[in-house]
Each structure stands twice: as C-alpha cells, then as structure tokens.
Amino acid sequence: MTRLWTGRPSITNLLRVIVKHSIRKNSTAIDPARIPLRIAQVSDVHLGGGLSLPDETLQGVAERVNEIKPDVAVIAGDLTTEGYEWEFEQAVAWVQRIEAPTIVIPGNHDARNVGYLHFRRRFGDPFCRFRQAFEPERAERLRATGFTVVGLDSSEPDVDEGRVGFDRYPWLRDQLDEPDDIRIVTVHHHLVSIPSTGRERNIVLDAGDLLLQLIDQDVDVVLSGHKHVPFFWGLNGMLICNSGTAGTRRVRGVAPPSWNELHIDASTIKVFIHYLDGRRELSVIFSRRTRALMREAFFVTDDYRAANQIFGF
C-alpha cells in the first residue's frame, strides 16, 4: 500500500537534504577541521626597546601564527616602544610576516612622540573594520552569516591611560550592522582590571560607558592587551580576552610572554594561550548558548594568585 505524505517539509529538513546532497556530489566540501572561526590575538610586541625580545623570537611568533592559519590576526596595540619612525618600520616588516588578513590598532606606546602620525601613514585609520562572510555550509555550522572585527583607538598622545570617547559610539554602532555575524571588538587598553598586575592606574577613562555600548550591541568578544598579562572575564554575556605581551621581557609577576588563539564554533568559544617555549594551553571555555564562562582561567595557579599578595594589593 502506497503511503501518501501531504505535509510540508520543514526548512531544517530541507537544509539537511541539500547539505547531504552537496557533500556527496561535491568532493571539495569544507574540511570539518576548518569549520571553527580561528583568530590570533597578539599585542604588546614593543619593537625597538632595550627589553624587546630577539628578532628570531618574534619571527617565531609570526611563524606560529601562520601555522594555525587564522581567519584574521588581530594586533591589539603597542607595536612599538616609543613611537619612533624606525620602530614603526620594524613593526610593518614584522606584521608583513603574518600571512593571514590583519587588523592593527595602536596602543599608548604607539602614540608617544607623535607616533600616531607614523601609525596612520603605515597602517591607516586606527578606527577600522574587517568583515568576512562565511560560505553556506560554514554559516550553517557556525550559526552565523560571517564575522565582523571592529578596531577602536583608545590611545592618547604621551599618556598611558586611554579613552575612546562618546563621539565615537555612533560610528561603532554603524560598524556592527550585520545582525547575524559573530561580533568582535578590539581595543588596546583593558576595560576591566586584570588580576596580578599590581595597582590599577591605566584603565580606559570611559570604560563603563564603552562596556555598556558593547553589551547593547551584542558584542561576543572583546580583545585587549596593555597589561602584559593574559586574563579572561565573562561580563553580561560577553567574553573579554586580555592577551599578554608577545615581544618583550617587560612581564609582570609570574606571567611569561604569550599570545592568544581563539576557536569559535557553534556552541563554544575556546581560548588557547601560546607561550614562547612552544606550549599551547587551553585557558578558557565560553558558552555561546548561555553566554557564560563554562571553564575559566585554567592557567591561574597558586603562584599567579599570590603575585599581588606580597605587597598587600
């Protein structure tokens, strides 16, 4: 007996059929290993200073970034030590070693000695945007149409504290105009204090208002640097990733030089810390469904916790 089916297929079932058919028909379907969105977060390279790491070490950082084949490399400020032109020339040469698309923002050191002029000449507008749309299969698997990274300039000439400014908030909102994208914002200065970095002095002056703007715009991830110590906060549904220094011996407490690698899939955001001795350690897991930290600060040891307690901070 023939069974008649008079119902209408759901969109979900149709998509499953289409995807299965395309995978069988086309042997060049996306490698599942490439489905996660990969982002390299590198900051505080500080080229040109007496405490800068050797060139071969920085070359090694660029090579390891290339090995993970990120969708984008975010260089979150302080490429130079004093903002001099020759330091920026070194910075350009180093960034050019990275094969992935890059988004580069300045830090407070890059704004010293009128260095902001050199930054603009070599890297363009410090308020910037990078967007990439996903292929259909990747979009379905990641539950996003693409990703947007917005770069903010928090540097001020010749001072260590930072400010983005109320006048930039409308521009920020305009850049986040893809409602189904994974939304990422990078700003050099930390927006929330970082443990084990000593007395707080150099936070963004309008941090509270800026955080409210980011939360209102459903930003998924904030990428920062400045303090030379990696740490991660979950705040009102947003993951805040602070990276360590990748290029100088100016480290605080027991945190060695490092940089971050982010993996974003349909359910989680995972952050790995890369150390210069070759270690790659899973450091935090953030749920995209609940928008909360699932596992936090794997790397926080008793020594890390004690780093500030010696002087009673």
C-alpha positions in Angstrom: 0.0 0.0 0.0 1.4 3.4 -1.0 1.6 5.9 1.8 0.8 9.4 0.9 2.5 12.3 2.7 0.7 15.6 2.4 2.7 17.7 4.9 5.1 20.4 4.0 8.9 19.8 4.7 10.5 22.0 7.3 13.2 24.4 6.4 15.6 22.5 8.7 14.9 19.2 6.9 15.3 20.8 3.5 18.7 22.2 4.6 19.8 18.8 5.8 18.9 17.2 2.5 20.6 20.0 0.5 23.8 19.8 2.6 23.9 16.0 2.4 23.4 16.0 -1.4 26.1 18.7 -1.9 28.6 16.8 0.2 28.0 13.6 -1.7 28.1 15.3 -5.1 31.0 17.6 -4.4 34.2 16.1 -3.0 35.5 19.6 -2.3 33.2 20.2 0.7 34.6 22.2 3.6 37.0 20.2 5.8 35.3 20.0 9.2 38.6 20.9 10.8 38.3 24.3 9.1 34.8 25.0 10.4 35.7 26.8 13.6 36.5 30.5 13.3 40.1 31.0 14.2 41.5 34.3 15.5 45.1 35.1 16.5 45.3 37.8 19.2 48.8 39.3 19.5 49.6 42.5 21.4 52.4 44.5 23.1 55.2 43.4 20.7 57.1 46.6 21.7 59.7 46.6 18.9 62.7 48.8 19.3 63.2 48.8 23.0 66.1 47.6 25.1 63.9 44.9 26.6 62.5 43.7 23.3 62.9 40.0 22.6 65.4 39.0 19.8 64.2 39.2 16.2 64.3 35.4 15.8 61.9 35.1 18.7 59.4 37.5 17.1 59.9 35.7 13.8 58.9 32.5 15.7 55.7 34.2 16.9 54.8 35.1 13.3 55.5 31.6 12.1 53.3 30.0 14.8 50.5 32.4 13.9 50.9 31.3 10.3 50.8 27.6 11.4 47.3 27.9 12.9 46.0 29.5 9.7 43.7 32.1 11.4 40.8 33.7 9.6 42.3 37.0 10.9 45.2 38.1 13.1 44.3 40.9 15.5 47.3 43.0 16.5 45.9 44.8 19.6 48.3 47.7 20.0 51.8 48.6 21.3 53.7 47.5 18.3 56.5 50.0 19.3 58.2 51.1 22.4 58.5 54.8 22.0 56.5 55.5 18.8 59.6 56.5 16.7 59.5 56.1 12.9 62.2 53.5 12.8 60.3 51.4 15.3 57.2 51.6 13.1 59.4 50.5 10.1 60.3 47.4 12.1 56.6 46.9 13.1 55.5 47.0 9.4 58.1 44.4 8.5 57.0 42.1 11.3 53.3 42.4 10.5 54.0 41.6 6.9 55.4 38.2 8.0 51.9 37.2 9.0 50.1 35.6 6.1 46.5 36.0 7.3 44.5 39.2 7.0 45.4 41.5 9.8 43.6 44.3 11.7 46.0 46.6 13.5 45.2 49.1 16.2 47.6 51.4 18.2 48.4 51.3 21.8 49.6 54.0 24.2 53.3 53.4 23.3 52.5 53.9 19.6 51.1 57.4 20.4 54.3 58.6 22.1 56.5 61.2 20.4 53.8 62.0 17.8 53.9 58.3 16.8 50.2 58.4 15.9 51.2 60.1 12.7 53.6 57.2 11.8 50.8 54.7 12.7 48.4 56.4 10.3 50.9 56.6 7.5 51.7 52.9 7.7 48.6 51.2 9.0 45.8 53.6 8.1 42.9 54.8 10.2 43.2 53.4 13.7 39.3 53.1 13.9 38.9 50.3 11.4 36.7 47.3 10.5 37.2 43.9 8.9 34.4 41.6 7.8 34.2 38.3 6.2 31.1 36.3 5.1 31.0 32.6 5.6 30.4 30.0 2.9 26.9 28.5 3.2 28.0 25.3 4.9 30.2 27.1 7.4 27.5 29.6 8.1 25.0 26.8 8.9 27.5 25.0 11.1 28.6 28.2 13.0 25.1 29.6 13.1 26.4 32.9 11.8 26.5 34.7 8.5 30.1 35.8 9.0 32.2 37.7 11.4 33.0 41.4 12.0 36.0 42.8 13.8 35.9 46.4 14.8 39.1 48.2 15.9 39.0 51.1 18.3 41.8 53.5 19.1 42.0 54.1 22.9 45.4 55.8 22.8 46.1 59.4 23.8 49.3 61.2 22.9 52.1 60.8 25.5 49.9 59.4 28.3 49.4 55.8 29.5 45.7 55.9 30.2 43.2 55.5 27.4 39.9 56.9 26.1 37.7 56.0 23.1 35.2 58.9 23.5 31.5 59.4 23.3 31.8 60.9 19.8 32.9 57.5 18.5 30.0 55.5 19.8 27.7 56.2 16.8 30.5 55.1 14.5 30.9 51.9 16.5 27.2 51.1 16.2 27.3 51.7 12.5 30.1 49.1 12.0 28.1 46.4 13.7 25.4 46.4 11.1 25.3 42.6 10.3 22.8 41.2 12.9 23.7 37.6 12.4 27.5 38.0 12.5 29.9 36.9 15.2 30.8 40.3 16.6 34.3 41.1 17.9 35.8 44.4 19.1 39.4 45.1 19.7 40.7 48.0 21.9 44.3 48.2 23.3 43.5 49.2 26.9 41.8 46.7 29.2 38.2 47.6 30.0 38.1 45.5 33.2 41.0 45.3 35.7 43.4 42.4 35.4 44.5 40.4 38.4 48.1 40.0 39.3 49.2 43.2 37.5 49.7 45.5 40.5 47.9 48.7 41.4 45.3 49.8 38.8 46.3 53.0 37.0 45.8 52.9 33.3 42.3 51.8 32.5 40.1 53.4 29.8 38.6 56.6 31.2 35.2 55.9 29.6 35.4 52.1 30.2 31.9 51.9 31.9 30.1 53.7 29.1 32.0 51.8 26.4 31.2 48.5 28.0 27.5 49.4 28.0 27.7 50.2 24.3 29.4 46.9 23.6 26.8 45.0 25.6 23.9 46.9 23.9 25.3 45.9 20.5 25.5 42.2 21.4 29.3 42.0 21.0 30.5 38.5 21.5 34.2 39.0 22.2 36.4 41.9 23.2 40.2 41.6 22.5 42.6 43.8 24.5 46.2 44.0 25.7 48.2 46.7 27.6 48.8 44.9 30.9 51.2 42.2 29.6 49.2 39.5 31.5 46.6 37.2 29.9 43.2 37.0 31.7 39.6 36.4 30.7 36.3 37.8 32.0 32.7 36.8 31.3 30.7 40.0 31.6 27.0 40.3 30.9 27.1 37.7 28.1 30.4 39.0 26.6 33.8 37.3 26.7 36.7 39.7 27.4 40.1 38.4 26.4 43.2 40.1 27.5 46.5 38.9 25.9 49.9 39.0 27.4 53.0 40.6 25.8 54.4 38.7 22.7 57.6 40.6 22.3 59.2 42.0 25.4 60.8 41.0 28.7 58.6 43.6 30.5 56.4 41.0 32.2 54.6 41.2 35.5 54.7 38.6 38.3 54.8 35.0 37.0 53.2 35.6 33.6 55.7 34.8 30.8 55.4 36.3 27.3 52.4 34.9 25.3 49.6 35.4 22.8 46.1 34.0 22.3 44.4 31.8 19.8 40.6 31.8 19.7 38.4 29.0 18.3 34.8 29.8 17.8 32.3 27.0 16.9 28.5 26.7 17.1 28.5 26.1 20.8 31.6 27.5 22.4 34.5 30.0 22.3 37.8 28.4 23.3 40.9 30.4 24.0 44.4 28.9 23.9 47.4 30.6 25.3 50.6 30.2 23.2 53.9 30.6 25.2 57.3 31.3 23.6 58.6 27.9 24.7 56.1 26.2 22.4 53.4 25.3 24.8 49.8 25.8 23.7 47.3 25.5 26.6 43.5 25.7 26.7 42.8 28.5 29.0 39.0 29.3 29.0 35.8 27.9 27.5 32.8 30.3 27.0 29.3 29.0 26.0 27.7 30.7 23.0 24.3 29.4 24.1 24.3 30.6 27.7 26.8 33.4 27.1 28.7 32.5 30.2 32.1 31.0 31.2 31.9 27.2 31.4 35.5 26.7 32.5 37.7 29.7 33.4 41.3 30.5 33.9 42.9 27.1 33.7 46.2 28.7 33.9 45.6 30.5 37.2 47.9 28.8 39.7 48.7 29.5 43.4 51.7 31.4 42.3 49.6 33.5 40.0 47.1 34.3 42.8 50.0 35.2 45.1 51.7 37.5 42.7 49.9 40.6 44.1 49.7 39.5 47.7 53.3 40.0 48.5 52.8 43.8 48.8 49.2 43.6 50.0 47.5 44.8 46.8 
